[in-house]
Amino acid sequence: MSRRHGLVTAAVVLSFVLAGCADVAASESDTSTPTPSSTPPASTPTPSSTPTPSSTPTPTAKPTVKPTPKPTAKPKNPHNAQYYALKVEQKLEKLGYPVGDADGDITVRARQALCAWRETNGLPITRKGLTLNDAYSVINATAKPTPTRADGIYVNKTCQILYQIVNKQYKRIVWISTGAPGYDTPNRTGKVWRKWAGAHESSLYDDAYMYDSLYFLKDRPGIALHGSRVNSLIKPYPASHRCVRVLRPAIHEIFADTPIGTTVSVYGKYAWS
């Protein structure tokens, strides 16, 4: 009976061994995804086993340098170019440089004023538009500069501007129109030798009236500063027949402040573009 009992015991052990091999084989070959209700068998990792990222999170190293903050956008300039152009025109008018309508539009007349500003402040003389340097120069100015020339009248053909200097100060800065092509006003210095008050008709051109004439060159015919019948004839470019046309009533005021013998100097060159 003991022999029979041994056989039975051996059979039972063998059946457990075979069942265990079958379970292992089935678990290694099964590729199906376990359902949420299935509970995987717990396993005890050995000290040499490496934990997976899901079981043990890797600690994040603390930064040694503080992160650089993102640059903030620069505030936009609340004023546009027209704003500064208007400020420049207003300042030029206040200082005695005629710009026409001070409306923030740098017209050909405003460029004449800028041209005069550059000359009287020792800057390159041009009739170009407003630059940033011009804006700084004009807006920061507190007064007209002191002339470096003697008293007299100065006609700048580049700017088409006349300066009257009295008692070492710029008394007037006005628009003028010199001789057109073919009738160029010569670059020379003369002295006022004749004054003819009021209006008189030109000896060369019918119905061409001259007002408060100041003759300063004894050419034939004589060359004078004078007003015209209408101010629209005083163009922002050379348009006369050799004489220098001056706006009215400015010519009347210049006439009153100019004695015989006053120096009149014509210089520069108008660049047609």
C-alpha positions in Angstrom: 0.0 0.0 0.0 2.9 2.3 0.7 4.1 1.7 -2.9 0.6 2.7 -4.2 0.6 5.8 -2.0 4.0 6.8 -3.4 2.7 6.4 -6.9 -0.3 8.6 -6.2 1.9 11.3 -4.6 4.3 11.3 -7.5 1.4 11.7 -9.9 0.0 14.7 -8.0 3.4 16.4 -8.0 3.9 15.8 -11.7 0.5 17.3 -12.4 1.4 20.5 -10.6 4.7 20.7 -12.4 3.0 20.4 -15.8 0.3 22.9 -14.9 3.0 25.4 -13.8 4.8 25.2 -17.1 1.6 25.6 -19.0 0.8 28.8 -17.1 4.2 30.3 -17.8 4.0 29.5 -21.5 0.6 31.0 -21.8 1.6 34.3 -20.0 4.7 34.8 -22.3 2.8 34.1 -25.6 -0.4 36.1 -24.8 -0.3 39.5 -26.5 -3.9 40.6 -25.5 -4.3 43.8 -23.5 -5.6 43.1 -20.0 -9.0 44.5 -19.2 -9.3 47.0 -16.3 -10.9 44.3 -14.2 -7.9 42.1 -14.4 -5.3 42.4 -11.6 -1.7 41.7 -12.6 0.1 39.6 -10.1 2.2 41.5 -7.7 6.0 41.1 -8.1 8.7 42.0 -5.7 11.6 43.6 -7.5 15.0 42.5 -6.6 17.5 45.1 -5.4 19.4 44.9 -8.8 16.3 45.5 -10.9 15.9 49.0 -12.5 12.6 50.7 -11.8 10.7 51.8 -14.9 10.0 55.6 -15.5 6.3 55.0 -14.7 7.1 53.5 -11.3 9.7 55.9 -10.0 9.8 59.6 -11.5 13.2 61.1 -12.2 13.7 64.2 -10.1 14.1 67.4 -12.1 17.3 69.4 -11.5 16.8 72.9 -10.2 18.1 75.6 -12.6 21.3 77.3 -11.4 20.6 80.5 -13.4 17.4 82.5 -13.3 15.6 82.5 -16.6 15.8 85.6 -18.6 12.5 87.4 -18.7 11.0 87.9 -22.1 11.6 91.4 -23.5 8.6 93.6 -23.4 7.6 95.5 -26.5 8.8 99.1 -26.6 6.0 101.6 -26.2 5.0 103.1 -29.5 5.7 106.8 -30.1 2.3 108.5 -29.5 3.2 111.2 -32.1 3.4 110.7 -35.8 5.6 112.5 -38.3 2.9 115.1 -39.0 2.9 116.1 -35.4 6.6 116.9 -35.4 6.3 118.7 -38.8 3.6 120.9 -37.3 5.7 121.7 -34.2 8.6 122.6 -36.5 6.4 124.9 -38.7 5.0 126.6 -35.7 8.4 127.2 -34.2 9.8 128.5 -37.5 6.9 131.0 -37.8 7.5 132.1 -34.2 11.1 132.7 -34.9 10.4 134.7 -38.1 10.9 132.1 -40.8 7.8 132.1 -43.1 6.3 128.7 -43.8 2.9 129.6 -45.1 0.2 127.5 -43.6 1.5 125.8 -40.4 -0.5 122.6 -40.8 2.0 119.8 -40.5 2.5 119.6 -44.3 6.0 120.5 -45.4 5.2 122.3 -48.6 7.6 124.0 -50.9 7.2 127.2 -48.9 8.0 125.4 -45.7 11.1 124.0 -47.4 12.2 127.6 -48.2 12.0 128.4 -44.5 13.9 125.2 -43.6 16.6 126.2 -46.2 16.9 129.6 -44.5 17.0 128.0 -41.1 19.9 125.8 -42.2 21.9 128.7 -43.6 21.4 130.9 -40.6 22.4 128.1 -38.3 25.6 127.0 -40.2 24.1 123.8 -41.7 24.3 122.6 -45.3 22.1 124.8 -47.4 19.4 122.8 -49.2 15.7 123.0 -50.0 15.1 119.4 -49.0 12.3 118.3 -46.7 12.4 118.0 -43.0 15.0 115.7 -41.4 15.3 114.5 -37.8 18.3 116.7 -37.3 16.3 119.7 -38.5 13.4 118.9 -36.1 15.8 118.7 -33.1 17.5 121.9 -34.1 14.3 123.9 -34.7 12.2 122.6 -31.7 15.1 123.1 -29.2 15.9 126.6 -30.4 15.0 129.5 -28.2 15.8 132.4 -30.5 17.1 133.3 -34.0 20.8 133.1 -34.3 22.9 136.3 -34.3 24.1 137.2 -37.9 27.7 136.9 -38.7 27.4 139.4 -41.6 27.2 143.1 -41.6 24.0 145.0 -41.8 22.4 145.0 -45.2 20.2 142.9 -47.5 21.1 139.4 -48.6 19.4 137.5 -51.4 19.9 133.8 -51.4 19.0 132.3 -54.8 19.3 128.7 -53.5 16.6 129.2 -50.9 14.8 132.0 -52.7 14.9 133.9 -49.5 15.9 137.5 -48.5 17.4 138.5 -45.2 17.4 142.0 -43.9 19.9 142.6 -41.2 19.5 145.7 -39.1 21.6 146.5 -36.0 23.2 143.1 -36.2 19.9 141.3 -36.0 17.8 139.4 -38.6 14.9 141.9 -38.8 13.1 140.2 -41.7 13.3 136.9 -43.5 11.0 136.9 -46.5 10.2 134.9 -49.7 11.5 136.3 -53.0 11.7 135.3 -56.6 14.8 136.0 -58.6 15.4 136.0 -62.4 14.1 133.1 -64.4 16.3 131.1 -66.8 17.5 133.5 -69.5 16.9 136.4 -67.2 19.2 135.4 -64.3 19.8 137.8 -61.5 23.6 138.2 -61.3 25.5 137.1 -58.3 27.0 140.4 -57.3 27.1 142.9 -54.4 25.9 146.5 -55.0 24.5 149.4 -53.0 21.1 151.0 -53.1 21.5 154.0 -55.3 17.9 154.8 -56.0 14.6 154.5 -54.1 11.2 154.8 -56.0 8.3 154.8 -53.6 4.9 153.5 -54.5 4.0 152.0 -57.9 5.4 152.7 -61.3 5.2 150.8 -64.6 8.2 149.0 -66.0 10.0 150.7 -68.9 10.5 147.3 -70.6 7.2 145.4 -70.1 3.7 146.9 -70.6 1.3 146.6 -67.6 4.2 145.3 -65.4 4.1 147.4 -62.2 6.8 147.7 -59.6 6.2 148.7 -56.0 8.6 150.4 -53.6 11.6 149.8 -55.8 15.1 149.7 -54.4 17.7 149.8 -57.2 21.0 148.3 -56.3 22.8 147.5 -59.5 23.4 150.0 -62.3 23.0 147.6 -65.1 21.1 148.6 -68.2 18.3 148.3 -67.3 18.8 148.8 -63.6 18.2 145.8 -61.2 16.0 146.4 -58.2 14.2 144.8 -55.3 10.5 145.5 -55.8 7.0 144.4 -55.0 4.7 143.1 -57.8 1.1 143.9 -58.7 0.0 140.6 -57.0 1.8 138.4 -54.6 1.1 135.3 -56.7 3.9 136.5 -59.0 6.4 135.9 -56.2 6.9 132.2 -57.0 8.9 129.8 -54.9 11.3 129.5 -57.8 13.1 132.0 -60.1 10.4 133.7 -62.2 11.3 137.4 -62.7 13.1 139.3 -65.5 16.4 139.9 -63.6 15.0 141.9 -60.7 14.2 140.5 -57.3 10.5 140.3 -56.6 9.5 140.7 -53.0 6.2 140.0 -51.2 4.0 142.9 -50.3 3.7 144.5 -47.7 7.2 143.2 -46.7 8.8 145.2 -49.5 7.1 148.4 -48.1 8.7 147.7 -44.6 12.1 146.9 -46.1 11.9 150.1 -48.2 11.3 152.2 -45.1 14.2 150.6 -43.2 16.7 150.8 -46.1 18.6 154.1 -46.6 20.6 154.9 -49.8 24.0 153.2 -49.7 22.7 150.0 -48.1 24.6 146.9 -49.3 22.6 144.4 -51.3 24.3 141.0 -52.0 23.0 138.3 -54.3 24.5 134.8 -54.1 23.8 131.1 -54.5 22.3 129.0 -57.3 18.8 127.6 -57.7 19.0 123.9 -58.5 16.0 122.9 -60.7 14.8 119.4 -60.0 
